[in-house]
Amino acid sequence: MEEKQEMNEKAYEKVFRYIKNGIMNEDYQLGEKLPPERELAARLSVSRNTVREAFRTLGMMGVVESQQGAGNYISGNFEKNLIEFLSMMFMLQRIEYPQISKLRAGLEQKAVELGALNRTEEELEELGAIVKEMRKDDESINAGLDARFHSVLAATSKNKPIIQILQALSSVTESFISDMHSDIMVSAEAKKQLQEAHEQVVQALEEHDSEKAEQAIKFHFETVDEQLALR
């Protein structure tokens, strides 16, 4: 029984290794269709069930997407899986918002440092438009505007790992933010400080001033953390 289980595990790993090597060697690109299960099973001398199980696990990881009646494709859809992974990790390890906030702050400071060098005029214009809309002080849309602001801000870095991790962290902390958003907005001073931080970030990116952008993001997260501590 143990020998049979070990053989199945090795067969399973064989499929993983084949797909991984194919991606590394650029035999398989994003969106490219993988060989049919029957063909892959014969090529690797494993059962179709083993191939199917490997595809199912790779699908959960975001590497492969199964399309009904069309086959299996390389998807690279990691964000959803990263969100779920981080959510589980934070819950199981009892990680609280202040720790997550510090991680986001550090990543966003690096993002704006890169963004000051790499941002496009279109991104700068979009950030400016968001900040302008925030001045209307409409609580029904401000949370969404803030999320969009930080999403575009991450994109200015042109650094894929930073962008994906920040997007995942943003989704994970969305419940925290929605829960405390009204509390933060109760403080007129905090509202003013956050708006100033957003505007300083846009100005710093416009001037290609990395240090100024980092300081503005640091100030932004310090303001949020201070308000959270007062709850």
Secondary structure, 3 states (H helix, E strand, C coil): CHHHHHHHHHHHHHHHHHHHHHHHCCCCCCCCECCCHHHHHHHHCCCHHHHHHHHHHHHHHCCEEEECCCEEEECCCCHHHHHHHHHHHHHHCCCCHHHHHHHHHHHHHHHHHHHHHHCCHHHHHHHHHHHHHHCCCCHHHHHHHHHHHHHHHHHCCCCHHHHHHHHHHHHHCHHHHHHHHHHHHHCHHHHHHHHHHHHHHHHHHHCCCHHHHHHHHHHHHHHHHHHHHCC
